């Protein structure tokens, strides 16, 4: 039996039925939304991985989730761009991806990504565990609570899970890859890279790194009361801080490819180190707020 019973539907953006729950044998406690270069991570890191189809009220996730064991923990994995990188960042179904993870029982999400740096001292190959985000995206579905009914205002002052961040930082240090602990991620719409003027503007706003997929992924995770931790690999200096012709897609993929094996090890160690209780404030973000529908 798969968690595909329904029906699930939307009415003016509302979820109109109570969502089904995954059977115990197909549930996971931790989710990983893999970015560029991570399509094969789960098959190598996990044991007993199997596909678990999930229907969501927002359509299908980027791929059928894989569920397996990593470091003694049950993990669900979705490559956010699809296995063949067919979804550009502005066309990702962020709501379906995050909803599917929660429907499988996930309460903590790790989100590796590739980013550009706006700090000359934070060069290619550096690792960052951000603690803040600036959202400059547009045209994306930014909320699961977009329909009529009780208005849901979710606190988002601190967008990333403090306990997840601590686990990621400690795991990276143990692996000999000390990260920058904290930093502001600026999320642009993409798929093009920034102009030099935009890059300098983002830095003047307080940004340290720039990416294309961090929002609304993080805020939707908060709307569903999930712990969410971003782990970012710097692939390039952003256009306003790099001499020459600026960043190219080939540069990004080349640098990320050299770092991805290290990042895979850090993620596996972080999975094992994540707390197993529900004491984190992220999981209680909706406490006392009337909701227009039941969460999975």
C-alpha positions, 0 to 999 in steps of 0.5 A: 500500500502506498500513500496515494489514497485520496482524493486530494484536490484544490479549491481556489488554492485550498486543500479540501480533504484530509491527507492520507498517511504513509504506512509505517513501513514506508515512513521516513524521519528525515528528508533530503532535497538533493540539488545539482550533482546529488541525483545518485547520492541516495543510492550510494549512501542508503541501504534498501532504498525503494520508491514510495509514490506519494500524491499531493494536492499540488501535483507530483513531486520532482521525482517519486521519493526514495525511502531507505536507511542512511546512518541507521536513520530512515530517510526520504530523498527527492532530487529537486530538479529531477534525476535528469535536471529537467526542472529549472529553479523557477519551475520547481514544484516546491509545495509538492516536494515538501508536502510529499516529504511530510506525508512520508513522516519526515519532520527534518529536511536537509537541503544541499545546494550550490551557491555563488559567493559575494565575499572574496574570502569565501572562494570556490570549494567553501562550505556555508551553513546559512542562518538567514535568507533574502527572497528575491524570487517571483512568479513561484507558488510561495505558500500552501495556504493560498486559498480562502479560509483562516489566514495563516501567518507563520513566523519566519524570523529565523528561517533555518533550524538551529539544531539542524544547523548545529549538526551540519556544522559539527559534521563538516568540522569533523570531516575536516571541512570547516564551514562558515557558520552562518551567513545570508543566502540571497535567492534569485529567480534564475535561471540566468545568473546575476549581473555585476550590478545586481551582485554588488546590490545583493552584497550591499543588502547584506547578502553573503551567498546567492542561489536559486532554489532556497525559496520558497522551499525553506518557507514552505517547510516552515509552513508545514512545521518542518525543521529545514537546514541548508548546506551550501557549497560555493562554486564561484565568486558571483559576477560583481566580485569575479574578474573576467567574463563572470560565472558560467554554468560550466564553471559552476558544475566543474567546481561543484563536481570537485566538492560533491563527494565531500558534501555527500560524506558531510550529509550522511554524517549530519543525518546520523547526528540529527536529534530524534525528538520533537523539541525543536521550535520549528516543529511547533511553528503552527501551534495555536494557529487555526489551519484551513486543512489538516497537514499530512 
